[in-house]
Amino acid sequence: MSFADILRLCVQNLFRRKSRTILTVLGVIVGCCSIVLMVSFGQGITEQNERSLKAMGDLSVVTVYTSGGGGGMGMMGGMGGASSSSVGSGSVKLDDKAVESFRSLYGVEGVTPVRNLQYNATAKAGAGGRYIYDSIQIMGIDMSQLDTMGYTLEGGEKPVGDDQILAGENVAYGFMDSLHNGSQRARSDDGSCVFNESTGQCETPEGEQPFFNPLITPLTLVTGADYQGDPYVQRLYGGGSGASGASGAASQSQNVTVDFKVTGVLKGDYNKGYATSDGLVMDLKTMQDLIKKIDPSAASKSVTYDQVLVKAADLSEVPQVESQLKSMGYETSSYEDLRKSMEEGTRVIQLILGGIGAVSLLVAAIGIANTMVMSVSERTREIGIMKALGCYVRDIRVMFLTEAGAIGFFGGAIGAALSAFVSLGINVGGMWLSSMSSSSSDGSGSGSGGGASFGTMVWQAIVGGEDVTRYSVIPWWLYLFAILFATCVGLLFGFGPANKAVKIPALDAIKNEQ
């Protein structure tokens, strides 16, 4: 028998008992759909975890420090899972020699020292220093490593002169207006809300434009060894005049005032320094010159850095880079431990959900076996005639295996397609409920899904996006896996009945009245 003959007989036999075939295929569809959807929920959790990790900053950056030097930049100390090494940690230093040794490590793409201005500083802008940002954070980095370290400019360009610096993404919102009782402009994403008496709800205020554009407005920095802060801010918050009497005049005379021009605005990334979001960033040489103006004796002191940021060439290289740094006696901090724990937790959830779906597919597999056993019993005489006519035993086995595999294949294909529609419905429904909730919370009550059309929701549910929450995510390989797995299950559970068919003696089969 040719394979075409086997396929023709397979189709005829499946359609001979249509009801039984349809019910068996339906069981495979339910099982396949269950396992695909269960795994898709795990993939949805994975996608949300990855988005949360990306929001934390560049995960390939490792913060290096010495004992007593702090636990990382910005929010790193509390969340980075800092790990330490006691091997010679008291004798190592973060100086230029150490920075060069870091650059030679395997898997390292970029290295920049980090130096924070240890003196209190006030930034002023506008005519007569009208806009004030007191106690602003100032960070120095190696500007030649800006691109290599993955710093992103939202506007402007890199500084090239000694009087040029970079501003953090939200630093403009930190300035207060001294002519309007210290008022500040609010951002739409600052987490604040205003109670609306008419609706009885706390509503998020609309975002406001900052007082000035830092890219076109010069900044004046006031600092000093004994500088306590701007007098206006101190009076505003009840801190005194800040410069009263002869001692105050003497203190003010020692202050250092420097003019800077902001050439670019950095995208905020707490993993690369809090100043990237709400501070000023300058080149290490510019900061060293500023420190010399504040304290001339600093010129004779050796330069050591607060921290060093080391960027791994790939996310998978982070553990190895940390291991090398620890072996040198330094302490490190990164999001690697947090990332691993989230991945392990997600993997466990996926296994549990996949196991639940696999139970349904197992029940469907038992149905396939039952259908094939009944088919062999009903076609005993037919099998005997095929053997008497000289049909090969392997052809009979292939015929029954083809029938079982066909049931698994079609059930898997239809189940995968059905899973896609169910997943799409879950995601679109979740988006619609979320948009309705947002509409009711902001008092619009329009019910239009926050301005997003149904077609837009469907497209976002399929392709995703940075601001899109998908509860069910089915990657392309999951469809292929589901179909192949269902087909293999059909073949596996059809192998026993097929072997039973080929073992029936031809004469006994012919004598059978069925």
FINU-785046 format. One line per field, with one value per residue (C-alpha): residue in one letter; x, y, z; residue number from 1. Coordinates in nm, 2 decimals. Layout:
rest (a, ...)
c1 (X, ...)
c2 (Y, ...)
c3 (Z, ...)
nr (NUM, ...)
END
This chain:
rest (m, s, f, a, d, i, l, r, l, c, v, q, n, l, f, r, r, k, s, r, t, i, l, t, v, l, g, v, i, v, g, c, c, s, i, v, l, m, v, s, f, g, q, g, i, t, e, q, n, e, r, s, l, k, a, m, g, d, l, s, v, v, t, v, y, t, s, g, g, g, g, g, m, g, m, m, g, g, m, g, g, a, s, s, s, s, v, g, s, g, s, v, k, l, d, d, k, a, v, e, s, f, r, s, l, y, g, v, e, g, v, t, p, v, r, n, l, q, y, n, a, t, a, k, a, g, a, g, g, r, y, i, y, d, s, i, q, i, m, g, i, d, m, s, q, l, d, t, m, g, y, t, l, e, g, g, e, k, p, v, g, d, d, q, i, l, a, g, e, n, v, a, y, g, f, m, d, s, l, h, n, g, s, q, r, a, r, s, d, d, g, s, c, v, f, n, e, s, t, g, q, c, e, t, p, e, g, e, q, p, f, f, n, p, l, i, t, p, l, t, l, v, t, g, a, d, y, q, g, d, p, y, v, q, r, l, y, g, g, g, s, g, a, s, g, a, s, g, a, a, s, q, s, q, n, v, t, v, d, f, k, v, t, g, v, l, k, g, d, y, n, k, g, y, a, t, s, d, g, l, v, m, d, l, k, t, m, q, d, l, i, k, k, i, d, p, s, a, a, s, k, s, v, t, y, d, q, v, l, v, k, a, a, d, l, s, e, v, p, q, v, e, s, q, l, k, s, m, g, y, e, t, s, s, y, e, d, l, r, k, s, m, e, e, g, t, r, v, i, q, l, i, l, g, g, i, g, a, v, s, l, l, v, a, a, i, g, i, a, n, t, m, v, m, s, v, s, e, r, t, r, e, i, g, i, m, k, a, l, g, c, y, v, r, d, i, r, v, m, f, l, t, e, a, g, a, i, g, f, f, g, g, a, i, g, a, a, l, s, a, f, v, s, l, g, i, n, v, g, g, m, w, l, s, s, m, s, s, s, s, s, d, g, s, g, s, g, s, g, g, g, a, s, f, g, t, m, v, w, q, a, i, v, g, g, e, d, v, t, r, y, s, v, i, p, w, w, l, y, l, f, a, i, l, f, a, t, c, v, g, l, l, f, g, f, g, p, a, n, k, a, v, k, i, p, a, l, d, a, i, k, n, e, q)
c1 (0.00, 0.12, 0.10, -0.17, -0.38, -0.32, -0.43, -0.75, -0.84, -0.76, -1.01, -1.27, -1.23, -1.25, -1.56, -1.72, -1.80, -1.83, -1.98, -1.72, -1.44, -1.58, -1.61, -1.26, -1.12, -1.32, -1.15, -0.81, -0.92, -1.02, -0.70, -0.48, -0.66, -0.62, -0.25, -0.18, -0.39, -0.23, 0.12, 0.01, -0.08, 0.27, 0.41, 0.19, 0.34, 0.69, 0.62, 0.50, 0.80, 1.04, 0.86, 0.90, 1.27, 1.32, 1.15, 1.41, 1.69, 1.97, 2.01, 2.35, 2.51, 2.70, 2.77, 3.12, 3.21, 3.43, 3.32, 3.16, 3.11, 2.74, 2.52, 2.47, 2.34, 1.99, 1.75, 2.01, 2.09, 1.75, 1.66, 1.97, 2.04, 2.38, 2.64, 2.97, 3.32, 3.54, 3.86, 4.08, 3.78, 3.95, 4.27, 4.12, 4.06, 3.84, 4.10, 4.20, 4.42, 4.12, 3.91, 4.16, 4.17, 3.79, 3.81, 4.03, 3.79, 3.62, 3.27, 3.30, 3.17, 3.21, 3.33, 3.28, 3.38, 3.11, 3.18, 2.91, 2.96, 2.98, 2.90, 2.56, 2.46, 2.18, 2.10, 1.94, 1.78, 1.59, 1.64, 1.80, 1.80, 1.42, 1.39, 1.57, 1.65, 1.81, 2.02, 2.04, 2.24, 2.54, 2.72, 3.04, 3.10, 3.34, 3.17, 3.38, 3.19, 2.85, 2.74, 2.93, 2.75, 2.41, 2.32, 2.04, 1.98, 1.62, 1.73, 2.04, 2.39, 2.69, 2.89, 3.22, 3.33, 3.42, 3.12, 2.87, 2.67, 2.38, 2.04, 1.83, 1.50, 1.29, 1.52, 1.33, 1.03, 1.24, 1.28, 1.05, 0.94, 1.08, 0.83, 0.53, 0.58, 0.80, 0.54, 0.64, 0.51, 0.35, 0.42, 0.14, 0.33, 0.44, 0.19, 0.00, -0.38, -0.62, -0.96, -1.25, -1.55, -1.80, -1.71, -1.59, -1.27, -0.90, -0.80, -0.45, -0.37, -0.28, 0.09, 0.23, 0.51, 0.82, 0.90, 1.18, 1.35, 1.69, 1.84, 1.81, 1.83, 2.17, 2.21, 2.40, 2.54, 2.61, 2.80, 3.08, 3.26, 3.03, 2.73, 2.41, 2.16, 1.98, 1.86, 1.52, 1.45, 1.56, 1.33, 1.04, 1.07, 1.15, 1.52, 1.64, 1.79, 2.09, 2.33, 2.28, 2.54, 2.91, 2.95, 2.69, 2.86, 3.19, 3.03, 2.86, 3.19, 3.34, 3.07, 3.16, 2.93, 2.97, 2.77, 2.69, 2.51, 2.29, 2.36, 2.15, 1.87, 1.94, 1.67, 1.62, 1.78, 1.82, 2.06, 2.30, 2.26, 1.97, 2.10, 2.00, 1.64, 1.65, 2.00, 2.29, 2.56, 2.90, 3.23, 3.48, 3.73, 3.46, 3.37, 3.74, 3.78, 3.47, 3.60, 3.93, 3.75, 3.56, 3.86, 4.20, 4.38, 4.19, 4.45, 4.71, 4.49, 4.47, 4.13, 3.92, 3.57, 3.25, 3.15, 3.23, 2.96, 3.06, 2.84, 2.85, 2.85, 2.54, 2.29, 2.41, 2.76, 2.65, 2.71, 3.06, 3.15, 3.04, 3.24, 3.56, 3.50, 3.44, 3.76, 3.95, 3.82, 3.54, 3.17, 2.91, 2.54, 2.31, 1.96, 2.09, 1.96, 1.62, 1.60, 1.69, 1.43, 1.16, 1.25, 1.25, 0.91, 0.77, 0.91, 0.74, 0.41, 0.44, 0.51, 0.21, -0.02, 0.12, 0.06, -0.30, -0.35, -0.17, -0.43, -0.70, -0.48, -0.41, -0.79, -0.81, -0.53, -0.72, -1.01, -0.79, -0.68, -1.04, -1.15, -0.87, -0.93, -1.30, -1.20, -0.97, -1.25, -1.50, -1.26, -1.12, -1.27, -1.14, -0.79, -0.81, -0.91, -0.62, -0.37, -0.52, -0.48, -0.11, -0.11, 0.21, 0.19, 0.37, 0.10, -0.17, 0.02, 0.09, -0.28, -0.40, -0.11, -0.21, -0.57, -0.46, -0.20, -0.47, -0.70, -0.42, -0.31, -0.65, -0.74, -0.41, -0.45, -0.81, -0.72, -0.43, -0.65, -0.92, -0.66, -0.55, -0.91, -0.96, -0.63, -0.72, -1.06, -0.90, -0.65, -0.90, -1.15, -0.88, -0.78, -1.14, -1.21, -0.89, -0.98, -1.33, -1.19, -0.95, -1.24, -1.45, -1.16, -1.08, -1.45, -1.50, -1.75, -1.74, -1.70, -1.50, -1.21, -1.00, -0.99, -0.86, -1.07, -1.16, -0.92, -0.64, -0.71, -0.70, -0.37, -0.22, -0.34, -0.17, 0.17, 0.19, 0.38, 0.56, 0.24, 0.02, -0.07, -0.14, -0.26, -0.22, 0.08, 0.11, 0.45, 0.47, 0.66, 0.38, 0.14, 0.39, 0.46, 0.09, 0.02, 0.33, 0.26, -0.10, 0.01, 0.27, 0.02, -0.22, 0.06, 0.17, -0.17, -0.26, 0.05, -0.10, -0.42, -0.22, 0.00, -0.31, -0.44, -0.13, -0.12, -0.46, -0.42, -0.56, -0.78, -0.93, -1.00, -1.17, -1.39, -1.50, -1.85, -1.79)
c2 (0.00, 0.35, 0.63, 0.79, 0.47, 0.47, 0.84, 0.76, 0.47, 0.68, 0.95, 0.69, 0.52, 0.85, 0.96, 0.62, 0.70, 1.08, 1.14, 0.94, 1.11, 1.45, 1.39, 1.25, 1.55, 1.78, 1.63, 1.70, 2.06, 2.12, 1.97, 2.15, 2.48, 2.43, 2.37, 2.66, 2.91, 2.80, 2.84, 3.18, 3.31, 3.23, 3.41, 3.71, 3.71, 3.69, 3.98, 4.20, 4.11, 4.20, 4.53, 4.59, 4.51, 4.74, 5.02, 4.98, 5.08, 4.92, 4.57, 4.51, 4.78, 4.67, 4.92, 4.87, 5.02, 4.95, 4.87, 5.17, 5.32, 5.27, 5.01, 5.14, 5.42, 5.57, 5.29, 5.02, 4.99, 4.86, 4.65, 4.54, 4.24, 4.37, 4.10, 4.16, 4.01, 4.05, 3.96, 4.26, 4.50, 4.74, 4.78, 4.83, 5.18, 5.31, 5.52, 5.56, 5.25, 5.04, 5.19, 5.08, 4.73, 4.70, 4.79, 4.49, 4.23, 3.98, 4.07, 4.44, 4.68, 5.02, 5.16, 5.51, 5.64, 5.82, 6.11, 6.30, 6.66, 6.64, 7.01, 7.16, 7.33, 7.55, 7.59, 7.91, 8.01, 8.30, 8.67, 8.75, 8.39, 8.38, 8.00, 7.81, 7.44, 7.40, 7.10, 6.97, 6.65, 6.68, 6.38, 6.35, 6.08, 6.01, 6.18, 5.99, 5.67, 5.83, 5.63, 5.31, 5.30, 5.34, 5.69, 5.82, 6.18, 6.29, 6.61, 6.82, 6.68, 6.58, 6.86, 6.94, 7.25, 7.29, 7.51, 7.26, 7.00, 6.76, 6.79, 6.50, 6.42, 6.58, 6.83, 7.13, 7.03, 7.07, 7.44, 7.68, 8.03, 8.27, 8.54, 8.32, 8.19, 7.90, 7.74, 7.45, 7.29, 6.95, 6.65, 6.43, 6.11, 6.23, 6.00, 6.29, 6.35, 6.62, 6.56, 6.66, 6.76, 6.73, 6.37, 6.27, 6.11, 6.18, 6.28, 6.29, 6.65, 6.73, 6.77, 7.13, 7.27, 7.36, 7.72, 7.72, 7.50, 7.40, 7.36, 7.73, 7.88, 7.92, 7.79, 7.94, 7.71, 7.84, 7.62, 7.63, 7.44, 7.60, 7.67, 7.59, 7.66, 7.94, 8.21, 8.24, 7.87, 7.86, 8.15, 7.99, 7.66, 7.82, 7.75, 8.10, 8.37, 8.15, 8.45, 8.68, 8.91, 8.92, 8.55, 8.51, 8.77, 8.59, 8.26, 8.41, 8.56, 8.21, 8.08, 7.98, 8.08, 7.92, 7.96, 7.65, 7.58, 7.27, 7.11, 6.79, 6.63, 6.27, 6.00, 5.90, 5.57, 5.52, 5.23, 5.48, 5.75, 5.94, 6.26, 6.12, 6.18, 6.47, 6.63, 6.76, 6.55, 6.69, 6.56, 6.44, 6.71, 6.98, 6.85, 6.84, 7.20, 7.29, 7.11, 7.30, 7.63, 7.52, 7.37, 7.47, 7.20, 6.93, 6.98, 6.80, 6.51, 6.19, 6.14, 5.84, 5.78, 5.71, 5.43, 5.29, 5.18, 4.87, 4.78, 4.42, 4.34, 4.13, 4.06, 3.70, 3.83, 4.01, 3.72, 3.66, 4.03, 4.05, 3.74, 3.89, 4.22, 4.04, 3.83, 4.17, 4.26, 4.50, 4.49, 4.49, 4.56, 4.48, 4.37, 4.02, 3.85, 4.01, 3.92, 3.55, 3.53, 3.67, 3.43, 3.13, 3.23, 3.27, 2.94, 2.76, 2.93, 2.82, 2.46, 2.46, 2.61, 2.38, 2.08, 2.18, 2.21, 1.88, 1.69, 1.79, 1.68, 1.35, 1.29, 1.36, 1.11, 0.84, 0.92, 0.87, 0.53, 0.43, 0.54, 0.34, 0.03, 0.04, 0.09, -0.21, -0.42, -0.31, -0.37, -0.71, -0.88, -0.59, -0.64, -1.01, -0.95, -0.70, -0.96, -1.23, -1.00, -0.96, -0.63, -0.57, -0.57, -0.24, -0.08, -0.19, -0.04, 0.28, 0.31, 0.30, 0.53, 0.77, 0.78, 0.84, 1.11, 1.28, 1.30, 1.46, 1.69, 1.83, 1.86, 2.04, 2.28, 2.37, 2.40, 2.63, 2.85, 2.86, 2.95, 3.25, 3.39, 3.32, 3.49, 3.79, 3.82, 3.80, 4.07, 4.30, 4.25, 4.34, 4.65, 4.76, 4.71, 4.90, 5.19, 5.20, 5.21, 5.50, 5.69, 5.66, 5.76, 6.07, 6.17, 6.17, 5.88, 5.87, 5.49, 5.52, 5.33, 5.63, 5.73, 5.39, 5.24, 4.87, 4.82, 4.97, 4.75, 4.44, 4.54, 4.61, 4.28, 4.10, 4.29, 4.43, 4.75, 4.93, 5.06, 4.76, 4.50, 4.16, 3.88, 3.61, 3.60, 3.31, 3.32, 3.16, 2.86, 2.77, 2.72, 2.49, 2.31, 2.25, 2.10, 1.88, 1.77, 1.68, 1.49, 1.30, 1.22, 1.08, 0.86, 0.75, 0.64, 0.49, 0.27, 0.01, -0.04, -0.05, -0.32, -0.51, -0.49, -0.63, -0.93, -1.05, -1.38, -1.34, -1.66, -1.57, -1.22, -1.34, -1.57, -1.28, -1.18, -0.81)
c3 (0.00, -0.09, 0.17, -0.04, 0.00, 0.37, 0.40, 0.20, 0.42, 0.73, 0.62, 0.53, 0.87, 1.07, 0.89, 0.93, 1.29, 1.27, 1.61, 1.79, 1.59, 1.66, 2.03, 2.05, 1.86, 2.09, 2.39, 2.23, 2.15, 2.52, 2.65, 2.40, 2.47, 2.84, 2.83, 2.59, 2.79, 3.12, 2.98, 2.83, 3.17, 3.29, 2.99, 3.07, 3.42, 3.27, 3.04, 3.33, 3.54, 3.25, 3.21, 3.59, 3.57, 3.28, 3.47, 3.74, 3.50, 3.31, 3.46, 3.31, 3.54, 3.85, 4.12, 4.28, 4.62, 4.92, 5.27, 5.42, 5.08, 5.05, 4.90, 4.55, 4.35, 4.39, 4.49, 4.45, 4.82, 4.92, 4.62, 4.44, 4.65, 4.74, 4.80, 4.96, 5.00, 5.30, 5.12, 5.16, 5.15, 5.39, 5.18, 4.83, 4.69, 4.41, 4.23, 3.87, 3.89, 4.00, 3.72, 3.46, 3.61, 3.59, 3.22, 3.15, 3.31, 3.09, 2.99, 3.08, 2.82, 3.00, 3.32, 3.47, 3.82, 4.02, 4.24, 4.43, 4.54, 4.92, 4.98, 5.00, 4.67, 4.53, 4.17, 4.05, 3.71, 3.57, 3.61, 3.95, 4.05, 4.07, 4.04, 4.32, 4.37, 4.71, 4.82, 4.46, 4.40, 4.17, 4.03, 3.83, 3.58, 3.29, 3.00, 2.75, 2.87, 2.83, 2.53, 2.63, 2.97, 2.80, 2.92, 2.71, 2.62, 2.58, 2.43, 2.36, 2.33, 2.53, 2.71, 2.56, 2.76, 3.13, 3.18, 3.03, 3.22, 3.19, 3.37, 3.51, 3.34, 3.61, 3.76, 3.62, 3.83, 4.15, 4.12, 4.32, 4.23, 4.49, 4.37, 4.43, 4.78, 4.67, 4.44, 4.22, 3.90, 3.93, 3.70, 3.59, 3.70, 4.04, 4.22, 4.38, 4.36, 4.44, 4.60, 4.38, 4.60, 4.30, 4.23, 4.57, 4.42, 4.44, 4.09, 3.93, 3.83, 3.48, 3.41, 3.40, 3.21, 3.42, 3.49, 3.23, 2.97, 3.12, 2.77, 2.69, 3.05, 3.21, 3.57, 3.85, 4.12, 4.47, 4.71, 4.96, 5.24, 5.51, 5.28, 5.46, 5.18, 5.02, 5.27, 5.11, 5.13, 5.49, 5.58, 5.39, 5.58, 5.92, 5.91, 6.00, 5.78, 5.70, 5.70, 6.00, 6.16, 6.10, 6.10, 5.83, 5.61, 5.65, 5.56, 5.25, 5.14, 5.12, 4.90, 4.54, 4.25, 3.92, 3.60, 3.39, 3.06, 3.03, 2.70, 2.74, 2.94, 3.06, 3.07, 3.44, 3.54, 3.92, 3.85, 3.70, 3.97, 4.13, 3.96, 3.62, 3.73, 3.97, 3.97, 3.77, 3.60, 3.50, 3.39, 3.66, 3.56, 3.59, 3.93, 4.04, 3.93, 4.13, 4.44, 4.41, 4.42, 4.73, 4.90, 4.75, 4.96, 4.76, 4.48, 4.67, 4.77, 4.58, 4.41, 4.52, 4.40, 4.59, 4.35, 4.01, 3.77, 3.56, 3.26, 3.15, 2.78, 2.82, 3.09, 3.12, 3.19, 3.51, 3.75, 3.61, 3.63, 3.99, 4.07, 3.93, 4.12, 4.45, 4.40, 4.38, 4.73, 4.63, 4.72, 4.44, 4.41, 4.12, 4.03, 3.94, 4.26, 4.22, 3.85, 3.93, 4.21, 3.99, 3.70, 3.94, 4.08, 3.73, 3.62, 3.91, 3.83, 3.46, 3.57, 3.79, 3.53, 3.26, 3.48, 3.53, 3.15, 3.10, 3.30, 3.05, 2.76, 2.94, 2.97, 2.59, 2.53, 2.71, 2.48, 2.18, 2.31, 2.38, 2.03, 1.86, 2.07, 1.97, 1.61, 1.61, 1.77, 1.51, 1.21, 1.31, 1.00, 0.78, 0.92, 0.84, 0.48, 0.44, 0.57, 0.34, 0.04, 0.12, 0.30, 0.50, 0.87, 0.89, 0.66, 0.90, 1.19, 1.00, 0.91, 1.27, 1.39, 1.11, 1.24, 1.60, 1.49, 1.27, 1.57, 1.78, 1.49, 1.41, 1.78, 1.85, 1.55, 1.63, 2.00, 1.92, 1.70, 1.97, 2.23, 2.02, 2.02, 2.39, 2.48, 2.26, 2.43, 2.78, 2.69, 2.52, 2.81, 3.06, 2.87, 2.84, 3.21, 3.29, 3.06, 3.21, 3.56, 3.45, 3.29, 3.60, 3.84, 3.64, 3.64, 3.26, 3.27, 2.89, 2.88, 2.56, 2.68, 2.76, 2.39, 2.27, 1.99, 1.98, 1.68, 1.88, 2.18, 1.95, 1.80, 2.14, 2.27, 1.98, 1.97, 2.32, 2.41, 2.69, 2.84, 2.76, 3.02, 2.87, 3.10, 2.84, 2.60, 2.35, 2.17, 1.82, 1.95, 2.19, 1.90, 1.72, 2.05, 2.12, 1.78, 1.78, 2.14, 2.07, 1.76, 1.96, 2.23, 1.97, 1.82, 2.17, 2.28, 1.95, 1.94, 2.17, 1.97, 1.64, 1.78, 1.89, 1.53, 1.37, 1.61, 1.52, 1.32, 0.96, 0.97, 1.31, 1.19, 0.88, 1.08, 1.30, 1.22, 1.30)
nr (1, 2, 3, 4, 5, 6, 7, 8, 9, 10, 11, 12, 13, 14, 15, 16, 17, 18, 19, 20, 21, 22, 23, 24, 25, 26, 27, 28, 29, 30, 31, 32, 33, 34, 35, 36, 37, 38, 39, 40, 41, 42, 43, 44, 45, 46, 47, 48, 49, 50, 51, 52, 53, 54, 55, 56, 57, 58, 59, 60, 61, 62, 63, 64, 65, 66, 67, 68, 69, 70, 71, 72, 73, 74, 75, 76, 77, 78, 79, 80, 81, 82, 83, 84, 85, 86, 87, 88, 89, 90, 91, 92, 93, 94, 95, 96, 97, 98, 99, 100, 101, 102, 103, 104, 105, 106, 107, 108, 109, 110, 111, 112, 113, 114, 115, 116, 117, 118, 119, 120, 121, 122, 123, 124, 125, 126, 127, 128, 129, 130, 131, 132, 133, 134, 135, 136, 137, 138, 139, 140, 141, 142, 143, 144, 145, 146, 147, 148, 149, 150, 151, 152, 153, 154, 155, 156, 157, 158, 159, 160, 161, 162, 163, 164, 165, 166, 167, 168, 169, 170, 171, 172, 173, 174, 175, 176, 177, 178, 179, 180, 181, 182, 183, 184, 185, 186, 187, 188, 189, 190, 191, 192, 193, 194, 195, 196, 197, 198, 199, 200, 201, 202, 203, 204, 205, 206, 207, 208, 209, 210, 211, 212, 213, 214, 215, 216, 217, 218, 219, 220, 221, 222, 223, 224, 225, 226, 227, 228, 229, 230, 231, 232, 233, 234, 235, 236, 237, 238, 239, 240, 241, 242, 243, 244, 245, 246, 247, 248, 249, 250, 251, 252, 253, 254, 255, 256, 257, 258, 259, 260, 261, 262, 263, 264, 265, 266, 267, 268, 269, 270, 271, 272, 273, 274, 275, 276, 277, 278, 279, 280, 281, 282, 283, 284, 285, 286, 287, 288, 289, 290, 291, 292, 293, 294, 295, 296, 297, 298, 299, 300, 301, 302, 303, 304, 305, 306, 307, 308, 309, 310, 311, 312, 313, 314, 315, 316, 317, 318, 319, 320, 321, 322, 323, 324, 325, 326, 327, 328, 329, 330, 331, 332, 333, 334, 335, 336, 337, 338, 339, 340, 341, 342, 343, 344, 345, 346, 347, 348, 349, 350, 351, 352, 353, 354, 355, 356, 357, 358, 359, 360, 361, 362, 363, 364, 365, 366, 367, 368, 369, 370, 371, 372, 373, 374, 375, 376, 377, 378, 379, 380, 381, 382, 383, 384, 385, 386, 387, 388, 389, 390, 391, 392, 393, 394, 395, 396, 397, 398, 399, 400, 401, 402, 403, 404, 405, 406, 407, 408, 409, 410, 411, 412, 413, 414, 415, 416, 417, 418, 419, 420, 421, 422, 423, 424, 425, 426, 427, 428, 429, 430, 431, 432, 433, 434, 435, 436, 437, 438, 439, 440, 441, 442, 443, 444, 445, 446, 447, 448, 449, 450, 451, 452, 453, 454, 455, 456, 457, 458, 459, 460, 461, 462, 463, 464, 465, 466, 467, 468, 469, 470, 471, 472, 473, 474, 475, 476, 477, 478, 479, 480, 481, 482, 483, 484, 485, 486, 487, 488, 489, 490, 491, 492, 493, 494, 495, 496, 497, 498, 499, 500, 501, 502, 503, 504, 505, 506, 507, 508, 509, 510, 511, 512, 513, 514)
END
